[in-house]
Amino acid sequence: MFSGFVINPPVFFGAIVVIAVFLLIGVVMPDQAANIFSALQAGILGNFGWLYLLSVGIFLASVLLFSLGRFGSLKLGPDDATPDFKYLSWIAMLFAAGMGIGLMFYAVGEPMTHFYAPPTAEPGSVAAMRESMAVTFFHWGIHAWAIYAVVGLSLAYFGYRYNLPLTIRSGLYPLLKGRINGPIGHAVDIFAIVGTMFGIATSLGLGVNQINAGLNYLIGLPIGPQVQVPLIAIITTLATVSVVTGLDKGVRILSETNLIVAVLLMVFVLVVGPTADLLRDFVQNIGLYLDTLLLRTFNIYAYEPTPWIDSWTLFYWAWWISWSPFVGMFIARISRGRTVREFIVAVLFIPAGFTFFWMTVFGNTAMFVDTGVAAGELGVAVANDVAVGLFQFFTYLPLPAVTSTLAVILVAVFFITSSDSGSLVVDTIAAGGETETSTAQRIFWCVMEGVVAAGLLLAGGLGALQSATIASALPFTFVMLALVWSLYVGMRADLAQQDAQAASPHSGPAHPASGLTWQRRLALMLKAPTLKEVTAFICGEAKAALEQVRDELAKRGWEAHLEEDEAAGTIALVAPSEAVRNFVYGLQSAEQRLAVFTAFEASRPEVRHEARTYFSDGSKGYDVMGMTREQLIADVLVQFERYLALVQMPASQLVTAAPEHSVGAS
C-alpha cells in the first residue's frame, strides 16, 4: 500500500523509471532523439533480429506441441472446473480480441506497400501481388497468436490451476519457486509493464495518425504533431472519463457495437468490390500462406540482407511480444475451465481466420482498384503516407464520406477501449496481481499511456514508437522463452502426479472421510444453507479444525500455516514442501444450482450454497457443510495421508509448480 495505491513498489517504481528514461531522451534532446532511437533500433535488430525470428518459431512449435497428447487434456483450472462462458460466447470474445487499431491502419496500407515494394518479387507484378498477401497473412497469422497464446496459457494455467496471482512472474514458479517474489520476479513484471506500455503507445500512435489523416480528408485538418498531440489528449481524456465514472458497461457496449460496425464495413467492401474474385483470392491466399509458412518462419534473409525484414517482420514480432501481456491477460481471463487443447486451437485459428478474411477483402480490393480505375494513384498515396491509404481507398468506392467517417469513429473507439483496457492490465501487474485497485491507479496508467504516445511522437514520430517497442520487447523475449519451459515443467509434473494417483492405493477422486449424521443430512436436504451460513461455518468450525491440525503438525516438526480470505469466504491449511507440490486442504463457499422442473423455475433457479473443499492437485472437491470439528479433522488427515502416499515417488517426477501461497481455488 502506498499513499492509497495498492502497488508492488519495486515493480511500480521500476517500470516508471524505465519509461521515464525513454521520455527524457525526447524532452532533453529533442533534435537528436530521432537519431538516437533510429540507432537503438538498428543496433538491436542487427544483433538480435535472429533471436526474435527464432523465438517466435519456438513459441509456435511449443504451443502446437502442448495441444497434442495428454498435455492438451489438462484443464486451465482444477480437474473438475467448468468453463465460465458458453462456447459460442467464448469464441465471440476471442474473435473480438483480433480486432483493433492495427487492422484498420494496415488493412490497405500493408498489402499495397508490399505490392509496390515486395521483399523478392518484381514491384507491381502479379508475383508481387501474390507475395504481398502471403507476407501480410504471415505477419497477422498464427505466429502472432502463438505469442499471445504463450502468455495467456501461462497466466491461465498457473493462475487458475495453482491459484497464483495473475502476473507474469507466476508463470515462472516451476523454475524459480519462492524466488518469484524476489528481484527476479520484480524484473519480469517490470519488463511486462514496459513492453505493454510501449506496445499500446505504438498502437495509439498509429491510431492518432489515421484519425488525423481521416480528418484531413473529411474537413481539411492539417496533418502533423500540432493536431495529433491534442487528439491524443482528447481521446485519453475520454478513456479516463470512462475509468472515473465507472462507465465500463457503456464502454463494453460501445466496443461490441464497434466490432459490429467494423464487420459491416468489411461486408460493404466485399459487396461493392469484386466479390467473386475476393472469395477466390481468399482461398488462394490461404494456400500461399501455408505453402511458405515454414520458410518464412526462419527466413531472416541471411544470405541476401535486406532492410525489409527489419522494417516489417522483425518490427511486427517485437510489437506482438510487447503486446502479449495485454492480449494474454484478456484471453486468460475468459478461458478458465477450458482444456489446454481447446485454448490453443481456438486462440491460434479463430482470430487469425477472421484477420485473413479482413486482409483479403481490403488488401485484394485495394490492389484491384489500383491496377484498374486508380491507375496507380492509390499506390502512390500509400507510399507517401500509409495512414491515408484507407481513406484514399474509400474514394474509389460508393459513399466515401460515410465510410471514411465510420473509419475515423472506429479507430477512435478502438483507441479509447485500448487505452482503458491497457490501463487495467498494467495496473494489475503493477499491483502484484490485484484486480480490485483504486480508480486513481487506473487513471494514472491511462494518462501515462497518452503521455508516452505523445512524448515519443514528438521525439521522433512513429519511428520513435517503433524503436521503443523493439527495445522493450528484447528482455521480454527471454521471459517468454522461460515461460515456455516453465509450462512444460509444470504440465509434465501434473501428468506425473496423475499417474501416481492412478497407481496409488488411494487412487480415485477425493471424497469425505466421514459423512454427516442422518439427522443433519435430513436437515440440510430440507433447508438449503445460505451463503451467510456457509461463510460462518468456514470461518468458525472449519477454521478451528484446521488450526488444530496446523498446531499438531508444528509439534511434529512439519511447518504449516493457514491462509484466509474472509471477504471471499475461503480458508486453507498449507504445508509447504520444497521437493513436491505443497499440501493444501482448502474450503471455499460455492454455489450448486438445484434441479428445476418447470419453465418458471428455470427462470429463477434455486441455489444451494456449499462449503466445498479444494486441493493443490486439482482434485474434485466436495461439500463438508455441517460436519463437526472432529469429522473435519478426520477428513483433513485422510487427505494428508493420501497426499503422502502420492508423493512417495522420485522427486524428479514430481517437481511441480505448486504455489507456496495458494489463494482462492477451484
LUMPALO-265931 format. One line per 4 residues: number of its first residue (from 1); their letters; for each residue x, y, z of C-alpha. Coordinates in steps of 0.02 Angstrom, whole numbers. Layout:
N
NUM	A	X,Y,Z; ...
REM end
This chain:
666
1	MFSG	0,0,0; 74,170,-48; -24,332,-24; -188,245,-56
5	FVIN	-118,144,-200; -117,-46,-199; 52,-74,-280; 204,-184,-281
9	PPVF	330,-42,-252; 484,-117,-338; 382,-156,-494; 282,5,-496
13	FGAI	430,123,-474; 549,16,-576; 433,23,-726; 408,211,-705
17	VVIA	597,240,-706; 624,140,-867; 479,227,-955; 542,397,-895
21	VFLL	714,366,-972; 638,347,-1146; 531,502,-1122; 676,608,-1056
25	IGVV	776,571,-1213; 640,657,-1313; 620,801,-1191; 804,837,-1156
29	MPDQ	871,802,-1330; 726,831,-1450; 838,865,-1600; 944,710,-1575
33	AANI	801,597,-1517; 757,531,-1690; 938,483,-1724; 957,404,-1552
37	FSAL	802,298,-1573; 850,252,-1751; 1023,196,-1694; 946,97,-1550
41	QAGI	828,6,-1668; 966,-32,-1794; 1081,-98,-1658; 951,-212,-1580
45	LGNF	889,-282,-1746; 1065,-302,-1814; 1122,-402,-1663; 962,-485,-1602
49	GWLY	846,-492,-1754; 885,-677,-1771; 829,-701,-1590; 657,-625,-1623
53	LLSV	632,-736,-1775; 694,-896,-1691; 595,-862,-1531; 430,-839,-1622
57	GIFL	462,-1003,-1713; 490,-1086,-1544; 330,-1010,-1474; 226,-1077,-1618
61	ASVL	303,-1252,-1612; 285,-1259,-1423; 101,-1214,-1413; 60,-1336,-1553
65	LFSL	152,-1474,-1457; 62,-1426,-1296; -105,-1453,-1384; -60,-1632,-1428
69	GRFG	-68,-1789,-1323; -101,-1786,-1137; -41,-1608,-1114; -190,-1550,-1214
73	SLKL	-315,-1632,-1095; -257,-1534,-943; -378,-1403,-880; -350,-1217,-855
77	GPDD	-411,-1236,-678; -448,-1384,-565; -486,-1551,-648; -672,-1527,-619
81	ATPD	-677,-1345,-675; -811,-1296,-799; -793,-1151,-923; -851,-981,-863
85	FKYL	-927,-941,-1033; -1027,-1039,-1158; -928,-1097,-1308; -1005,-976,-1433
89	SWIA	-985,-829,-1313; -803,-876,-1285; -773,-889,-1473; -854,-718,-1498
93	MLFA	-739,-640,-1368; -584,-718,-1449; -648,-653,-1615; -661,-478,-1538
97	AGMG	-484,-492,-1471; -422,-499,-1650; -492,-329,-1694; -405,-166,-1658
101	IGLM	-319,-11,-1722; -186,-113,-1814; -310,-195,-1931; -386,-27,-1976
105	FYAV	-215,53,-2005; -137,-87,-2107; -290,-160,-2196; -249,-64,-2356
109	GEPM	-78,4,-2312; 19,-158,-2289; -40,-256,-2442; -17,-102,-2552
113	THFY	157,-68,-2481; 214,-246,-2514; 135,-239,-2687; 249,-97,-2738
117	APPT	398,-143,-2626; 396,-333,-2606; 541,-424,-2524; 588,-526,-2679
121	AEPG	462,-508,-2821; 459,-377,-2959; 362,-224,-2894; 186,-206,-2961
125	SVAA	183,-378,-3043; 64,-523,-3018; 203,-610,-2922; 213,-456,-2809
129	MRES	25,-467,-2781; 40,-647,-2725; 191,-612,-2615; 106,-460,-2541
133	MAVT	-41,-561,-2475; 67,-707,-2418; 177,-589,-2317; 29,-495,-2245
137	FFHW	-51,-659,-2189; 116,-712,-2114; 127,-553,-2009; -52,-563,-1947
141	GIHA	-73,-752,-1937; -43,-891,-1813; 132,-833,-1766; 60,-676,-1686
145	WAIY	-70,-778,-1594; 59,-906,-1538; 148,-763,-1449; -13,-713,-1362
149	AVVG	-53,-895,-1325; 110,-922,-1230; 73,-780,-1109; -114,-815,-1100
153	LSLA	-87,-1001,-1069; 42,-966,-934; -71,-841,-844; -224,-955,-855
157	YFGY	-133,-1116,-811; -40,-1056,-658; -171,-929,-608; -322,-1045,-612
161	RYNL	-244,-1216,-583; -123,-1163,-447; -211,-1007,-382; -63,-892,-410
165	PLTI	-86,-705,-444; -120,-652,-624; 54,-582,-652; 188,-637,-773
169	RSGL	306,-692,-634; 182,-828,-580; 218,-922,-741; 398,-949,-686
173	YPLL	356,-1035,-522; 411,-1210,-577; 583,-1138,-615; 605,-1011,-476
177	KGRI	490,-1071,-336; 488,-939,-197; 612,-829,-288; 472,-763,-399
181	NGPI	434,-646,-253; 611,-575,-257; 713,-468,-376; 696,-588,-523
185	GHAV	507,-586,-510; 506,-397,-496; 615,-382,-653; 498,-497,-750
189	DIFA	346,-392,-708; 440,-231,-747; 483,-298,-920; 300,-344,-945
193	IVGT	238,-170,-896; 366,-77,-1002; 335,-188,-1153; 147,-170,-1136
197	MFGI	159,18,-1114; 262,44,-1272; 160,-84,-1370; 0,9,-1328
201	ATSL	83,177,-1360; 131,116,-1534; -49,67,-1569; -109,236,-1505
205	GLGV	19,322,-1616; -44,226,-1768; -223,266,-1719; -198,452,-1698
209	NQIN	-104,460,-1864; -250,377,-1950; -380,487,-1864; -279,639,-1916
213	AGLN	-273,576,-2096; -461,545,-2093; -500,718,-2025; -384,792,-2156
217	YLIG	-484,704,-2292; -654,748,-2216; -630,928,-2156; -456,978,-2214
221	LPIG	-373,973,-2043; -183,982,-2065; -77,828,-2032; 57,844,-1900
225	PQVQ	101,842,-1715; 6,1004,-1687; -154,905,-1719; -100,732,-1664
229	VPLI	-47,778,-1486; -214,866,-1447; -304,715,-1521; -208,600,-1403
233	AIIT	-256,716,-1258; -440,717,-1306; -456,530,-1330; -353,490,-1173
237	TLAT	-470,607,-1078; -620,509,-1142; -538,346,-1087; -503,423,-917
241	VSVV	-684,480,-901; -741,300,-928; -624,248,-785; -679,387,-666
245	TGLD	-865,371,-694; -867,182,-696; -936,175,-873; -858,4,-902
249	KGVR	-1025,-68,-954; -1053,75,-1075; -879,58,-1147; -905,-129,-1166
253	ILSE	-1067,-99,-1262; -978,32,-1367; -837,-90,-1403; -959,-226,-1455
257	TNLI	-1051,-103,-1566; -885,-50,-1641; -846,-231,-1684; -1014,-249,-1772
261	VAVL	-987,-88,-1869; -812,-147,-1921; -883,-311,-1986; -1020,-217,-2080
265	LMVF	-887,-105,-2157; -794,-260,-2215; -954,-334,-2286; -989,-170,-2378
269	VLVV	-817,-176,-2461; -845,-360,-2503; -1013,-325,-2585; -967,-168,-2684
273	GPTA	-796,-238,-2729; -756,-384,-2844; -848,-509,-2733; -821,-668,-2832
277	DLLR	-637,-627,-2859; -613,-590,-2674; -683,-759,-2622; -571,-844,-2748
281	DFVQ	-422,-739,-2690; -456,-787,-2509; -440,-972,-2549; -277,-947,-2643
285	NIGL	-208,-829,-2510; -230,-968,-2382; -135,-1086,-2497; 6,-961,-2524
289	YLDT	18,-933,-2337; 29,-1119,-2296; 149,-1153,-2439; 278,-1028,-2374
293	LLLR	242,-1044,-2187; 394,-1145,-2135; 520,-1050,-2241; 458,-879,-2185
297	TFNI	460,-934,-2003; 650,-946,-2008; 695,-837,-2158; 797,-688,-2097
301	YAYE	874,-659,-2270; 1046,-705,-2201; 1123,-729,-2374; 1040,-580,-2457
305	PTPW	1021,-449,-2317; 876,-329,-2341; 810,-187,-2232; 634,-251,-2273
309	IDSW	645,-387,-2140; 688,-258,-2006; 551,-137,-2055; 415,-267,-2063
313	TLFY	433,-444,-1994; 552,-406,-1851; 456,-250,-1802; 294,-350,-1801
317	WAWW	368,-489,-1695; 432,-360,-1570; 263,-272,-1571; 167,-433,-1539
321	ISWS	289,-482,-1400; 266,-313,-1315; 76,-330,-1333; 72,-508,-1266
325	PFVG	41,-467,-1081; -108,-360,-1134; -191,-484,-1252; -131,-633,-1149
329	MFIA	-216,-565,-994; -379,-541,-1089; -386,-715,-1163; -331,-792,-997
333	RISR	-472,-705,-903; -605,-776,-1018; -534,-953,-1032; -547,-1027,-858
337	GRTV	-610,-1207,-866; -554,-1239,-1046; -432,-1377,-1086; -258,-1333,-1148
341	REFI	-305,-1406,-1318; -465,-1304,-1332; -372,-1146,-1282; -229,-1165,-1406
345	VAVL	-331,-1219,-1556; -459,-1080,-1531; -332,-943,-1493; -221,-987,-1641
349	FIPA	-350,-1009,-1776; -510,-911,-1739; -442,-731,-1731; -314,-771,-1868
353	GFTF	-452,-839,-1981; -552,-679,-1966; -397,-573,-1993; -356,-669,-2152
357	FWMT	-527,-633,-2224; -518,-449,-2171; -349,-426,-2254; -408,-513,-2412
361	VFGN	-563,-404,-2428; -469,-240,-2405; -299,-287,-2474; -353,-376,-2633
365	TAMF	-488,-247,-2667; -358,-109,-2649; -242,-194,-2774; -390,-223,-2891
369	VDTG	-434,-37,-2881; -253,19,-2900; -223,-85,-3056; -389,-27,-3127
373	VAAG	-483,135,-3100; -349,216,-2989; -212,186,-3118; -76,177,-2984
377	ELGV	-129,332,-2887; -181,232,-2734; -9,152,-2726; 74,323,-2734
381	AVAN	-36,389,-2593; 5,240,-2482; 191,256,-2520; 185,437,-2464
385	DVAV	87,402,-2304; 20,233,-2251; -106,317,-2134; -202,396,-2279
389	GLFQ	-215,232,-2376; -384,180,-2307; -465,348,-2343; -393,361,-2518
393	FFTY	-456,184,-2547; -633,234,-2498; -635,374,-2628; -644,239,-2764
397	LPLP	-796,155,-2683; -976,216,-2659; -1018,332,-2512; -838,383,-2473
401	AVTS	-888,518,-2348; -993,394,-2249; -863,255,-2248; -722,375,-2205
405	TLAV	-822,448,-2060; -860,273,-1996; -675,229,-2009; -625,381,-1905
409	ILVA	-754,335,-1773; -699,154,-1771; -517,199,-1745; -563,324,-1608
413	VFFI	-666,196,-1513; -530,64,-1531; -411,197,-1463; -522,227,-1310
417	TSSD	-551,44,-1271; -366,1,-1295; -314,138,-1175; -447,92,-1047
421	SGSL	-412,-95,-1054; -224,-71,-1063; -226,32,-904; -316,-110,-815
425	VVDT	-188,-241,-870; -37,-134,-825; -118,-87,-659; -149,-270,-617
429	IAAG	34,-316,-648; 98,-164,-553; -16,-209,-406; 53,-385,-391
433	GETE	-98,-468,-471; -231,-372,-377; -382,-336,-487; -475,-230,-359
437	TSTA	-374,-70,-355; -416,114,-337; -486,217,-479; -337,335,-458
441	QRIF	-218,197,-510; -313,160,-670; -316,347,-708; -128,358,-679
445	WCVM	-89,221,-805; -219,284,-928; -139,457,-927; 35,380,-934
449	EGVV	-10,288,-1095; -63,452,-1175; 94,541,-1113; 208,405,-1181
453	AAGL	121,405,-1351; 125,594,-1365; 304,610,-1299; 376,483,-1420
457	LLAG	277,554,-1566; 355,724,-1531; 526,646,-1506; 532,552,-1670
461	GLGA	360,511,-1739; 307,332,-1772; 490,284,-1792; 522,326,-1609
465	LQSA	371,224,-1555; 430,76,-1657; 607,90,-1587; 542,94,-1408
469	TIAS	434,-58,-1444; 579,-157,-1518; 692,-112,-1371; 562,-154,-1238
473	ALPF	521,-321,-1319; 701,-385,-1310; 709,-427,-1124; 531,-493,-1125
477	TFVM	578,-615,-1264; 691,-705,-1139; 550,-704,-1012; 433,-785,-1138
481	LALV	559,-920,-1180; 568,-958,-993; 377,-963,-986; 376,-1098,-1121
485	WSLY	498,-1207,-1023; 405,-1173,-862; 240,-1228,-939; 322,-1390,-996
489	VGMR	391,-1425,-822; 225,-1386,-737; 120,-1489,-858; 240,-1636,-851
493	ADLA	229,-1632,-661; 39,-1632,-668; 38,-1784,-781; 164,-1872,-668
497	QQDA	53,-1839,-519; -99,-1904,-612; -2,-2063,-649; 50,-2076,-466
501	QAAS	-129,-2053,-410; -192,-2188,-530; -61,-2311,-466; -88,-2270,-283
505	PHSG	-199,-2372,-166; -275,-2203,-128; -320,-2178,-311; -487,-2112,-364
509	PAHP	-568,-1944,-333; -554,-1864,-163; -703,-1897,-52; -752,-1851,126
513	ASGL	-678,-1962,263; -841,-1970,359; -1019,-1924,324; -1142,-1824,423
517	TWQR	-1265,-1894,547; -1428,-1945,464; -1518,-1810,562; -1401,-1675,496
521	RLAL	-1412,-1740,318; -1602,-1732,328; -1594,-1553,394; -1481,-1499,251
525	MLKA	-1597,-1580,123; -1749,-1489,191; -1665,-1319,206; -1526,-1267,87
529	PTLK	-1389,-1170,179; -1373,-985,141; -1211,-902,91; -1204,-819,262
533	EVTA	-1219,-988,349; -1085,-1066,240; -966,-920,271; -997,-930,458
537	FICG	-961,-1118,454; -797,-1093,359; -737,-951,469; -795,-1038,629
541	EAKA	-797,-1226,649; -689,-1262,496; -557,-1135,542; -545,-1204,718
545	ALEQ	-521,-1381,649; -383,-1326,530; -297,-1230,670; -291,-1387,775
549	VRDE	-213,-1488,633; -88,-1348,599; -35,-1343,781; -15,-1531,789
553	LAKR	89,-1534,630; 201,-1399,703; 229,-1503,860; 288,-1645,748
557	GWEA	410,-1537,651; 305,-1507,494; 285,-1323,457; 108,-1273,410
561	HLEE	5,-1115,407; -171,-1052,370; -213,-937,226; -378,-848,248
565	DEAA	-480,-726,146; -633,-679,248; -703,-569,109; -701,-713,-14
569	GTIA	-752,-841,117; -600,-954,92; -476,-1036,210; -337,-1161,176
573	LVAP	-214,-1265,276; -49,-1262,180; 102,-1371,219; 244,-1311,106
577	SEAV	363,-1434,27; 521,-1394,-69; 531,-1552,-175; 349,-1582,-219
581	RNFV	182,-1495,-229; 126,-1416,-66; -10,-1500,34; -166,-1392,27
585	YGLQ	-332,-1427,111; -445,-1280,74; -626,-1234,96; -725,-1106,-2
589	SAEQ	-905,-1057,-24; -978,-1123,-186; -1147,-1124,-273; -1242,-1277,-333
593	RLAV	-1399,-1249,-436; -1539,-1364,-384; -1642,-1463,-509; -1793,-1374,-586
597	FTAF	-1946,-1449,-667; -2042,-1303,-742; -2001,-1157,-857; -2041,-1035,-717
601	EASR	-1918,-1121,-600; -1788,-1119,-738; -1801,-929,-747; -1772,-916,-559
605	PEVR	-1672,-1070,-510; -1643,-1105,-325; -1461,-1104,-274; -1386,-1214,-139
609	HEAR	-1230,-1148,-55; -1092,-1268,-6; -930,-1269,93; -827,-1355,-41
613	TYFS	-652,-1423,-23; -508,-1389,-141; -334,-1463,-152; -168,-1420,-235
617	DGSK	-177,-1562,-363; -337,-1507,-448; -440,-1648,-372; -628,-1630,-375
621	GYDV	-690,-1554,-212; -843,-1600,-109; -962,-1520,14; -920,-1532,200
625	MGMT	-1054,-1412,262; -1121,-1472,429; -975,-1582,481; -921,-1573,661
629	REQL	-747,-1517,709; -691,-1696,738; -760,-1752,570; -668,-1610,482
633	IADV	-505,-1655,569; -527,-1836,516; -559,-1778,338; -401,-1672,336
637	LVQF	-299,-1819,400; -366,-1935,265; -320,-1809,129; -148,-1784,209
641	ERYL	-121,-1972,210; -174,-1978,28; -52,-1836,-11; 92,-1927,74
645	ALVQ	55,-2085,-23; 51,-1992,-188; 217,-1906,-162; 314,-2064,-124
649	MPAS	392,-2054,-296; 560,-1993,-364; 571,-1805,-340; 620,-1783,-524
653	QLVT	446,-1841,-574; 350,-1735,-453; 438,-1567,-451; 294,-1452,-486
657	AAPE	227,-1278,-489; 131,-1287,-328; 121,-1114,-252; 177,-1078,-78
661	HSVG	32,-957,-64; -125,-1036,-136; -263,-908,-128; -436,-941,-197
665	AS	-474,-1107,-276; -571,-1219,-388
REM end
